[in-house]
Amino acid sequence: MGAGKTKRMPRAVREQQMLDAAVSVFGRRGYMAASMDEIAELAGVSKPLVYLYLNSKDDLFSACVGREARALTEAVRAGVRPGLPADGQLWSGLRAFFSHTARHPDAWRVLHLHARTHGERFAAEVAAMREEIVAFVTQLIAAAARDAHRDPHLPEGEVAGLAEALVGAAESLADWAGATEGVTAKQAAATLMNFAWAGLGDLMAGRPWSAPEESGAEASGPESDPDPESDPDPVAVPDPEADSAPVVQAAG
């Protein structure tokens, strides 16, 4: 059926058509269950032509992973608007991320689910994409800290850890949004902003959270109760008159 339908078109266009079909099938079925016959049928070509262009099932899957990883990183980079304040840059980047994963759910499943679990070769390709996004987010957070105050008290390791945490939360939330009916990309981005920016906003303003000091009994373990007569250092309560980061609204 595929061979009879094949029409002449540039090789690059035909190859992208095959990759589109492959991403759809791999995303819905996973690598092992995906059939080259189904991919060829969906692409409107013969199975031998798929092998001629892309050599093997492994190479076809690798081409899908590489293309979709580039598309996602480019979408996030293009979505960030450098002229905005720190929260505006993060907001625009998150909206770009969630908009892309919502528009391309099969591609997101290929990257976040199937490539990570199929084999080291594909997991490494996804890990490289993730490292690029984490590095980009790290730069955003570090730049925001520099803009907030000339001498930011944010060690390099802490900035990197914040970026890792933020990207990990975004990945989990993209899975949740894709599986939850009615959740838009804008709502998912607002959810993560409301979760993350309260803390990041305080860091940008030089107000990091500090763990309360432990008494000797607390530091040694839970076996002994703290002295009821002791007067531990009070936990700082935010000043209601102080400026606080606004809650991001998804509407509008």
Backbone bond lengths (Angstrom), bond angles and torsions (degrees), N, CA, C in turn:
res aa  C-N    CA-C-N  psi(-1)  N-CA   C-N-CA  omega(-1)  CA-C   N-CA-C  phi
1 M - - - 1.458 - - 1.513 111.52 -
2 G 1.377 115.62 -44.61 1.451 119.23 -178.04 1.510 112.31 -62.73
3 A 1.386 117.71 -42.33 1.455 120.88 -175.91 1.505 111.67 -63.30
4 G 1.324 118.08 -37.28 1.453 121.31 -179.45 1.509 112.80 -69.55
5 K 1.341 117.11 -26.87 1.457 120.81 -177.50 1.524 113.08 -87.50
6 T 1.356 116.07 -14.75 1.455 119.41 -173.34 1.521 110.51 -62.02
7 K 1.326 115.80 127.86 1.458 121.47 176.95 1.515 108.87 -113.66
8 R 1.323 115.65 155.92 1.454 118.97 179.53 1.519 109.60 -70.42
9 M 1.322 116.27 129.90 1.453 122.32 174.59 1.514 107.28 -157.43
10 P 1.329 118.32 161.03 1.462 119.76 -179.56 1.520 111.74 -56.04
11 R 1.319 115.97 144.86 1.464 120.66 -177.13 1.526 111.25 -56.42
12 A 1.333 117.38 -43.49 1.469 120.30 -177.67 1.521 111.29 -61.17
13 V 1.322 116.92 -39.59 1.465 120.97 179.57 1.521 109.86 -67.50
14 R 1.337 116.31 -44.58 1.464 120.52 179.27 1.532 110.50 -62.08
15 E 1.321 116.89 -40.53 1.462 120.23 -179.60 1.526 111.14 -63.72
16 Q 1.341 117.09 -42.07 1.464 119.76 177.83 1.528 111.03 -64.16
17 Q 1.308 116.67 -34.65 1.462 121.26 176.76 1.529 110.01 -63.08
18 M 1.324 116.28 -41.82 1.463 120.25 177.08 1.531 110.99 -65.37
19 L 1.320 117.21 -41.39 1.464 120.65 179.45 1.524 110.96 -65.15
20 D 1.326 116.87 -38.82 1.470 119.81 176.45 1.528 110.44 -57.91
21 A 1.324 115.50 -46.76 1.463 119.72 -179.77 1.525 110.72 -65.57
22 A 1.328 116.56 -40.51 1.464 120.14 -177.86 1.523 111.04 -66.03
23 V 1.330 118.02 -41.84 1.462 121.01 178.67 1.521 110.19 -60.63
24 S 1.323 116.32 -41.23 1.456 120.45 179.08 1.527 111.46 -61.88
25 V 1.328 116.49 -45.87 1.464 120.38 -177.43 1.528 111.10 -72.55
26 F 1.322 117.54 -45.90 1.468 120.46 178.32 1.526 110.86 -61.56
27 G 1.328 116.07 -40.43 1.458 119.27 -178.49 1.513 112.59 -64.67
28 R 1.330 116.69 -39.18 1.464 120.07 -177.74 1.526 112.21 -81.65
29 R 1.326 117.87 -35.19 1.471 120.64 -170.67 1.526 113.68 -109.12
30 G 1.314 118.02 -18.17 1.455 120.04 -172.29 1.516 110.74 84.60
31 Y 1.333 115.63 167.38 1.462 119.50 -174.60 1.529 112.41 -64.18
32 M 1.310 117.18 -49.97 1.461 120.42 -172.24 1.525 111.78 -65.29
33 A 1.326 117.14 -40.40 1.465 120.17 -176.38 1.521 113.21 -82.98
34 A 1.327 117.11 -13.97 1.465 120.31 -178.75 1.524 110.23 -67.90
35 S 1.320 115.78 136.12 1.459 121.76 -178.17 1.521 110.10 -108.52
36 M 1.328 116.30 132.96 1.466 120.13 176.00 1.523 110.60 -64.35
37 D 1.331 117.10 -30.14 1.465 119.99 175.95 1.532 110.30 -63.47
38 E 1.334 116.58 -43.48 1.460 119.83 -179.65 1.529 111.39 -66.82
39 I 1.331 115.94 -38.90 1.463 119.82 178.45 1.522 110.45 -63.10
40 A 1.328 116.80 -45.60 1.464 120.50 179.27 1.527 110.77 -62.94
41 E 1.331 116.06 -42.40 1.466 120.50 179.60 1.526 110.69 -60.84
42 L 1.339 116.11 -45.61 1.466 119.72 -178.90 1.527 111.41 -66.62
43 A 1.327 116.64 -34.08 1.467 120.47 179.31 1.523 112.52 -78.77
44 G 1.334 116.80 -13.46 1.460 119.85 -179.50 1.512 113.42 75.69
45 V 1.352 115.69 31.00 1.464 120.17 -179.93 1.525 108.52 -132.53
46 S 1.327 116.28 174.71 1.457 120.06 176.35 1.529 109.54 -83.84
47 K 1.326 115.34 154.10 1.469 118.77 177.47 1.530 111.53 -62.75
48 P 1.351 119.85 -40.63 1.467 118.50 176.59 1.535 113.06 -57.58
49 L 1.340 116.90 -32.92 1.459 119.05 179.33 1.536 111.10 -68.79
50 V 1.322 116.73 -36.26 1.462 119.70 176.06 1.521 109.74 -61.02
51 Y 1.329 116.88 -45.18 1.464 120.76 178.86 1.533 111.14 -66.02
52 L 1.325 116.72 -36.07 1.460 120.21 179.37 1.525 110.76 -63.19
53 Y 1.334 116.08 -41.43 1.460 120.76 -177.44 1.530 112.17 -79.20
54 L 1.344 117.24 -39.20 1.461 119.54 -168.63 1.529 113.60 -124.67
55 N 1.308 117.77 12.02 1.469 125.35 166.57 1.523 115.73 71.27
56 S 1.324 118.36 -55.01 1.467 120.42 -174.29 1.523 109.01 -156.85
57 K 1.323 114.86 170.55 1.461 120.14 177.81 1.528 110.60 -64.25
58 D 1.341 116.38 -40.46 1.460 120.63 177.63 1.526 110.96 -60.95
59 D 1.327 116.55 -45.99 1.465 120.03 -179.12 1.530 110.85 -66.59
60 L 1.315 116.79 -36.68 1.461 120.50 177.30 1.529 110.26 -63.53
61 F 1.328 116.73 -45.44 1.460 120.44 179.18 1.525 110.91 -63.96
62 S 1.323 116.90 -41.42 1.456 121.30 178.50 1.526 111.09 -61.80
63 A 1.333 116.29 -40.30 1.469 119.91 178.10 1.521 110.77 -64.30
64 C 1.333 116.61 -37.69 1.470 120.58 177.49 1.527 110.56 -64.54
65 V 1.329 116.34 -46.35 1.468 120.95 -179.23 1.529 110.29 -60.90
66 G 1.322 116.15 -46.61 1.462 119.85 -179.38 1.516 112.74 -62.46
67 R 1.328 116.76 -44.70 1.462 119.59 -179.52 1.520 111.73 -64.11
68 E 1.327 117.06 -45.72 1.462 119.82 -176.59 1.533 111.99 -71.86
69 A 1.321 117.72 -31.58 1.469 120.43 175.93 1.527 110.07 -64.94
70 R 1.326 116.41 -43.98 1.473 119.64 177.89 1.522 110.87 -63.48
71 A 1.310 117.12 -41.27 1.456 120.70 -178.34 1.527 111.18 -63.01
72 L 1.337 116.98 -40.97 1.460 120.19 -178.77 1.526 111.38 -68.40
73 T 1.321 117.32 -46.96 1.462 119.34 -179.45 1.523 111.08 -64.00
74 E 1.318 117.06 -38.96 1.467 119.99 178.64 1.529 111.06 -66.13
75 A 1.329 116.91 -37.05 1.468 120.28 179.22 1.532 110.93 -64.82
76 V 1.333 116.65 -42.37 1.467 119.96 179.73 1.527 110.34 -65.96
77 R 1.314 117.08 -46.21 1.461 120.21 -179.74 1.524 111.37 -62.02
78 A 1.311 115.98 -42.39 1.462 119.76 -178.79 1.523 111.59 -69.50
79 G 1.341 117.13 -27.21 1.457 120.39 -177.00 1.510 114.15 -76.70
80 V 1.338 117.50 -25.48 1.464 120.51 -178.10 1.525 109.78 -74.78
81 R 1.324 115.98 130.94 1.461 121.90 -178.95 1.524 108.45 -105.26
82 P 1.348 117.25 104.94 1.464 121.47 -171.04 1.529 114.63 -61.45
83 G 1.307 118.23 -27.22 1.460 119.80 -176.31 1.520 114.64 -76.42
84 L 1.315 117.87 -6.74 1.459 121.03 -176.86 1.525 111.28 -84.54
85 P 1.344 117.74 162.26 1.468 120.42 171.60 1.526 110.16 -61.98
86 A 1.346 115.04 171.20 1.470 119.83 -174.47 1.516 112.44 -55.67
87 D 1.351 116.94 -46.42 1.464 118.16 -178.43 1.520 111.28 -67.11
88 G 1.330 117.71 -33.15 1.463 121.02 177.93 1.514 112.05 -67.56
89 Q 1.331 117.25 -37.24 1.463 120.24 177.53 1.527 110.71 -66.40
90 L 1.325 115.82 -45.04 1.461 118.83 179.02 1.522 110.81 -63.70
91 W 1.314 117.56 -42.91 1.458 122.52 178.90 1.526 111.13 -59.50
92 S 1.333 117.13 -46.31 1.463 119.84 -178.76 1.525 111.22 -66.99
93 G 1.339 117.12 -35.96 1.461 119.62 177.44 1.516 112.76 -67.61
94 L 1.342 116.06 -41.47 1.464 119.74 178.78 1.522 111.16 -66.25
95 R 1.318 116.60 -41.27 1.474 118.87 178.01 1.523 110.42 -61.62
96 A 1.332 117.31 -39.53 1.469 120.11 178.07 1.519 110.71 -63.59
97 F 1.336 116.89 -42.44 1.464 121.15 -179.92 1.524 111.07 -63.02
98 F 1.329 117.00 -51.41 1.462 119.93 -176.62 1.531 111.70 -70.62
99 S 1.316 117.72 -31.78 1.470 119.80 176.20 1.521 110.28 -65.16
100 H 1.331 116.61 -42.36 1.466 119.90 -178.87 1.525 110.92 -66.80
101 T 1.335 117.50 -46.05 1.473 119.10 -178.84 1.528 111.58 -67.04
102 A 1.347 116.56 -30.83 1.469 119.07 177.69 1.524 111.29 -71.69
103 R 1.325 117.11 -37.27 1.472 120.53 -179.89 1.517 112.07 -74.73
104 H 1.316 117.10 -24.18 1.471 120.88 -175.50 1.535 109.79 -128.48
105 P 1.323 117.44 65.77 1.473 119.62 -175.84 1.526 113.21 -64.22
106 D 1.341 117.73 -36.62 1.467 119.05 178.73 1.525 110.47 -65.20
107 A 1.322 117.00 -40.98 1.462 120.89 178.71 1.527 110.57 -63.33
108 W 1.330 117.38 -40.37 1.457 120.47 179.14 1.524 110.65 -64.91
109 R 1.331 117.95 -40.23 1.459 120.04 177.82 1.534 110.90 -65.27
110 V 1.336 116.98 -38.71 1.457 119.99 176.83 1.525 110.36 -58.93
111 L 1.332 117.32 -45.55 1.459 121.42 -176.22 1.522 112.44 -74.50
112 H 1.328 116.07 -48.73 1.457 119.65 -168.48 1.524 113.58 -88.61
113 L 1.314 117.41 -21.33 1.461 120.37 -176.76 1.522 111.79 -114.37
114 H 1.326 117.07 -62.53 1.458 120.25 -169.33 1.528 113.40 -74.49
115 A 1.333 118.25 -43.61 1.466 119.60 -177.95 1.518 111.61 -65.49
116 R 1.315 116.95 -34.02 1.465 120.46 -178.26 1.522 112.83 -71.51
117 T 1.305 116.45 -24.42 1.467 119.59 -173.39 1.521 113.12 -108.49
118 H 1.326 118.81 -6.55 1.465 119.16 -174.68 1.520 112.96 -84.39
119 G 1.323 117.67 -39.18 1.457 119.17 -177.79 1.514 111.59 -178.91
120 E 1.335 116.32 164.13 1.458 121.00 -175.58 1.527 112.19 -61.18
121 R 1.317 116.53 -37.35 1.467 119.63 -178.12 1.519 111.34 -59.20
122 F 1.314 116.44 -46.22 1.462 120.79 -177.03 1.525 111.15 -77.98
123 A 1.321 116.47 -36.45 1.467 120.04 176.89 1.525 110.39 -61.52
124 A 1.340 116.76 -36.95 1.463 120.61 179.31 1.524 111.11 -66.51
125 E 1.325 117.54 -37.32 1.460 120.58 178.42 1.529 111.09 -64.37
126 V 1.328 116.44 -41.82 1.463 120.68 178.69 1.529 110.23 -69.66
127 A 1.332 116.78 -38.19 1.461 120.21 178.57 1.528 110.66 -61.82
128 A 1.326 117.19 -38.56 1.464 120.33 178.31 1.519 110.89 -64.48
129 M 1.342 116.91 -40.76 1.470 120.70 176.48 1.521 110.57 -61.57
130 R 1.332 115.80 -45.10 1.459 120.33 -178.04 1.525 111.13 -63.86
131 E 1.334 116.66 -40.99 1.458 120.78 178.52 1.525 110.65 -60.55
132 E 1.323 116.88 -38.12 1.463 120.11 178.63 1.527 111.08 -65.14
133 I 1.335 116.71 -41.98 1.462 119.74 179.35 1.527 110.61 -67.79
134 V 1.334 117.12 -41.98 1.464 120.40 178.53 1.531 110.08 -61.89
135 A 1.329 117.47 -42.20 1.463 120.80 178.79 1.530 110.81 -62.04
136 F 1.317 116.19 -39.41 1.462 120.65 179.21 1.528 110.75 -65.93
137 V 1.335 116.79 -44.17 1.467 120.86 178.47 1.532 110.35 -65.88
138 T 1.329 116.88 -37.36 1.462 120.48 176.18 1.522 110.85 -58.14
139 Q 1.331 116.84 -44.01 1.466 121.13 177.90 1.525 111.38 -62.15
140 L 1.341 116.21 -39.36 1.468 119.42 179.17 1.527 110.81 -62.90
141 I 1.335 116.64 -46.04 1.458 120.14 -177.69 1.526 110.51 -66.59
142 A 1.335 116.75 -42.66 1.465 120.14 179.55 1.526 110.86 -63.95
143 A 1.333 117.37 -41.98 1.466 120.71 178.70 1.522 110.88 -65.01
144 A 1.316 116.52 -38.36 1.462 120.09 178.60 1.524 110.91 -64.20
145 A 1.327 116.21 -39.55 1.462 120.14 178.53 1.525 111.18 -65.20
146 R 1.333 116.73 -40.60 1.468 119.60 178.53 1.514 111.08 -65.01
147 D 1.324 116.38 -39.04 1.460 120.12 179.58 1.524 111.32 -68.41
148 A 1.336 116.65 -33.64 1.461 120.10 -176.22 1.524 111.27 -69.74
149 H 1.319 118.13 -41.71 1.459 122.04 176.47 1.517 109.12 -151.85
150 R 1.302 115.93 146.08 1.467 120.94 -172.21 1.530 112.13 -64.94
151 D 1.331 117.66 -25.82 1.453 120.93 -178.30 1.533 109.29 -124.66
152 P 1.329 117.71 72.69 1.471 120.26 -174.94 1.516 111.80 -67.81
153 H 1.316 117.16 137.78 1.457 121.94 177.95 1.522 109.34 -95.28
154 L 1.303 115.89 56.23 1.465 121.28 178.18 1.524 108.65 -121.75
155 P 1.333 118.27 101.04 1.470 120.19 178.76 1.521 110.86 -60.10
156 E 1.325 115.16 152.93 1.464 120.74 -178.00 1.522 111.62 -56.79
157 G 1.346 116.72 -41.80 1.455 119.99 -179.72 1.511 112.55 -64.32
158 E 1.327 116.82 -36.04 1.465 119.82 179.52 1.522 111.01 -68.85
159 V 1.329 116.72 -40.10 1.468 120.76 177.53 1.525 110.14 -61.33
160 A 1.337 116.50 -43.95 1.466 120.30 178.78 1.523 111.00 -63.15
161 G 1.331 116.76 -39.94 1.462 119.70 178.31 1.506 112.56 -65.05
162 L 1.337 116.88 -39.91 1.467 120.69 177.04 1.522 110.82 -61.75
163 A 1.333 116.46 -41.55 1.466 120.43 179.31 1.525 110.91 -64.09
164 E 1.339 117.13 -42.96 1.469 120.91 177.71 1.527 110.50 -59.69
165 A 1.338 116.08 -45.17 1.463 120.23 -178.70 1.520 110.92 -63.71
166 L 1.322 116.78 -41.18 1.460 120.99 -177.95 1.525 111.22 -67.19
167 V 1.327 117.11 -43.48 1.470 120.61 179.64 1.527 109.94 -66.29
168 G 1.338 117.25 -41.65 1.458 119.83 177.87 1.518 112.50 -61.20
169 A 1.344 115.87 -41.39 1.464 119.66 177.57 1.517 110.88 -64.60
170 A 1.329 117.28 -39.85 1.467 120.86 179.39 1.526 110.69 -63.52
171 E 1.321 117.63 -40.62 1.465 120.82 179.31 1.527 111.06 -62.98
172 S 1.326 116.20 -46.36 1.469 119.79 179.62 1.523 111.26 -64.07
173 L 1.326 116.00 -39.68 1.457 119.74 -178.74 1.524 111.12 -69.42
174 A 1.329 117.26 -32.85 1.466 120.07 176.27 1.528 110.49 -64.25
175 D 1.329 117.07 -39.83 1.465 120.30 175.40 1.526 110.40 -61.72
176 W 1.334 115.92 -46.44 1.464 120.83 -178.89 1.521 110.91 -63.21
177 A 1.321 117.46 -44.95 1.466 120.95 -179.02 1.527 110.65 -63.57
178 G 1.337 116.57 -38.61 1.456 119.55 179.80 1.520 113.20 -68.27
179 A 1.333 116.42 -26.99 1.462 120.30 -178.98 1.522 113.34 -96.95
180 T 1.332 117.80 -2.70 1.460 121.84 -176.47 1.524 109.52 -113.30
181 E 1.312 115.43 117.21 1.461 119.92 -176.50 1.526 111.05 -64.63
182 G 1.315 115.56 136.30 1.453 121.06 173.69 1.513 115.51 89.95
183 V 1.342 118.88 -5.09 1.467 120.89 179.48 1.526 108.58 -86.40
184 T 1.323 116.60 119.14 1.457 121.14 -179.99 1.523 110.48 -88.78
185 A 1.336 115.26 165.37 1.464 120.34 177.03 1.523 110.60 -61.02
186 K 1.316 116.82 -38.62 1.458 120.77 180.00 1.523 111.25 -65.29
187 Q 1.324 116.68 -39.40 1.460 120.44 178.58 1.528 110.88 -68.03
188 A 1.332 117.30 -39.88 1.461 120.33 178.52 1.525 110.51 -63.60
189 A 1.325 116.59 -43.12 1.469 120.15 178.63 1.524 110.88 -63.49
190 A 1.332 117.57 -40.70 1.463 121.31 179.13 1.526 110.92 -65.35
191 T 1.334 116.74 -38.02 1.458 120.40 177.93 1.525 110.90 -60.50
192 L 1.327 116.97 -45.46 1.459 119.82 -179.45 1.526 111.23 -70.22
193 M 1.324 117.74 -36.15 1.467 119.96 176.49 1.522 110.37 -61.68
194 N 1.318 117.25 -45.47 1.464 120.38 -179.49 1.524 111.48 -65.95
195 F 1.323 116.95 -29.48 1.459 120.96 178.34 1.530 110.96 -77.09
196 A 1.336 116.05 -41.83 1.462 119.87 -170.36 1.521 114.18 -96.20
197 W 1.332 117.64 -37.43 1.454 117.75 -167.51 1.528 113.32 -72.72
198 A 1.332 118.11 -25.86 1.466 118.84 176.45 1.525 109.53 -56.57
199 G 1.337 116.54 -42.77 1.458 119.95 178.06 1.513 112.50 -74.94
200 L 1.334 117.34 -46.23 1.456 120.28 -179.51 1.529 111.27 -64.23
201 G 1.329 115.66 -37.49 1.459 119.23 179.60 1.518 111.44 -62.25
202 D 1.332 117.12 -40.76 1.463 120.27 177.12 1.526 110.72 -65.80
203 L 1.335 116.85 -39.14 1.457 119.38 177.07 1.520 111.13 -61.90
204 M 1.328 116.22 -43.43 1.460 119.85 179.34 1.529 111.24 -61.60
205 A 1.332 116.22 -31.67 1.459 121.29 -179.42 1.527 112.38 -88.84
206 G 1.323 117.00 5.31 1.453 120.15 178.62 1.513 114.16 78.34
207 R 1.348 117.05 25.51 1.462 120.47 -179.53 1.529 109.59 -121.39
208 P 1.338 118.26 67.73 1.469 119.47 179.55 1.516 111.11 -70.15
209 W 1.328 115.95 153.62 1.459 120.83 175.67 1.513 108.80 -74.96
210 S 1.309 117.34 140.99 1.456 121.90 178.50 1.520 109.05 -122.53
211 A 1.318 116.37 134.19 1.459 120.57 177.86 1.521 109.58 -69.99
212 P 1.344 118.50 138.96 1.466 120.12 177.07 1.518 110.23 -64.32
213 E 1.320 115.60 144.31 1.451 119.56 -179.79 1.527 110.02 -67.07
214 E 1.332 116.19 139.85 1.456 120.86 179.62 1.523 109.81 -89.53
215 S 1.320 115.66 141.45 1.465 119.57 172.08 1.513 108.62 -74.57
216 G 1.340 116.78 171.92 1.456 119.88 -179.72 1.505 112.56 -60.02
217 A 1.341 117.31 -40.05 1.466 120.45 -179.48 1.512 111.00 -66.62
218 E 1.354 116.29 -41.03 1.463 119.42 -179.00 1.511 110.42 -67.68
219 A 1.345 115.79 -36.79 1.458 118.54 -178.04 1.518 111.70 -69.23
220 S 1.369 117.32 -31.10 1.464 119.98 -177.10 1.512 112.93 -82.87
221 G 1.347 118.65 -18.40 1.454 119.92 177.42 1.510 111.14 138.68
222 P 1.323 117.52 176.51 1.462 122.22 -173.46 1.516 114.99 -84.96
223 E 1.356 118.00 4.52 1.459 117.94 -172.40 1.521 112.88 -70.50
224 S 1.338 118.42 -35.49 1.462 120.64 -178.59 1.510 110.53 -109.08
225 D 1.331 116.70 143.00 1.449 121.19 179.68 1.511 110.21 -79.04
226 P 1.359 117.89 147.65 1.456 119.74 176.56 1.522 110.72 -65.55
227 D 1.329 116.26 153.35 1.458 122.57 179.55 1.517 109.55 -65.30
228 P 1.352 118.67 119.11 1.465 119.55 -178.10 1.518 112.69 -66.39
229 E 1.356 117.14 -17.71 1.455 119.53 -179.85 1.515 112.13 -86.20
230 S 1.357 115.70 -12.74 1.466 117.56 -177.04 1.513 109.89 -71.76
231 D 1.298 114.78 156.34 1.466 120.93 -178.49 1.513 108.58 -120.72
232 P 1.355 117.01 85.50 1.472 119.23 -176.96 1.518 110.93 -65.94
233 D 1.309 114.23 157.91 1.465 119.21 177.65 1.509 109.42 -59.47
234 P 1.302 116.88 131.78 1.464 118.54 -179.19 1.513 111.55 -68.64
235 V 1.338 115.07 146.36 1.464 120.01 175.18 1.513 108.21 -76.10
236 A 1.321 114.95 131.59 1.466 118.78 -176.99 1.520 110.24 -62.96
237 V 1.340 115.68 134.16 1.456 122.10 177.23 1.513 108.00 -105.68
238 P 1.362 118.68 128.14 1.460 120.08 -178.84 1.520 111.32 -57.33
239 D 1.333 115.36 139.08 1.460 122.15 177.01 1.522 108.81 -70.35
240 P 1.341 118.87 120.49 1.470 119.34 -178.28 1.512 112.88 -63.74
241 E 1.368 116.85 -18.27 1.455 119.33 179.75 1.522 111.85 -86.26
242 A 1.361 115.96 -12.23 1.457 119.01 -176.57 1.502 110.36 -75.36
243 D 1.359 115.03 155.68 1.462 120.02 178.07 1.514 108.47 -68.80
244 S 1.290 117.22 144.69 1.467 121.66 176.72 1.511 108.47 -134.77
245 A 1.332 114.76 156.96 1.473 119.36 179.97 1.517 109.23 -67.41
246 P 1.313 118.77 134.72 1.466 120.88 -178.64 1.515 111.96 -70.75
247 V 1.317 116.16 148.49 1.449 120.90 174.37 1.517 108.31 -73.84
248 V 1.334 116.44 129.78 1.451 120.76 -178.92 1.509 109.64 -77.46
249 Q 1.291 117.83 130.19 1.454 122.77 177.69 1.503 109.73 -98.56
250 A 1.317 116.53 134.99 1.463 119.95 179.84 1.518 111.50 -77.57
251 A 1.311 118.00 -26.11 1.458 120.53 -176.97 1.511 109.94 -77.33
252 G 1.320 116.44 157.17 1.455 120.76 174.98 1.494 111.32 99.73
